[in-house]
């Protein structure tokens, strides 16, 4: 079981949730040079939100300003990517192909594909918030680091 670890600082604790600010990532060398795939632009536009992580703190919340280490399984990141990207894409392709097989014209196939994409995104969102899967997708504060 491989883990992804990230250090951060607690900025807020509410109930059993803790908001942690992590270090901003520079991305790959092409992103730093402004020649990347566009992910660097997204990171720049969303920079205020990308470095905030909401964690479960049922085992005791650390104090605001305390340095912590977050851990999440690599398989959880793959699951999140599959839910966010693969499920809607597969639903769109299956829906558009079904419309084609039922004899729909191009407009019908496009509408079918868009409907499949929307349905896939809805199902992915519902799965992601289900208690079983959501528990895996939330980073855990396994240990505190010296800050």
Secondary structure, DSSP 8 states (H G I E B T S, - for coil): --EEEEEEEEEEEETTEEEEEE------HHHHTT-SSSHHHHHHHTHHHHTEEEEE-TT----TT-EEEEEEEHHHHHHHHIIIIIHHHHHHHHHHHHHHHTT--HHHHHHHHHHHHHHHHHHHHHHHHSHHHHHHHS-EEEEE---
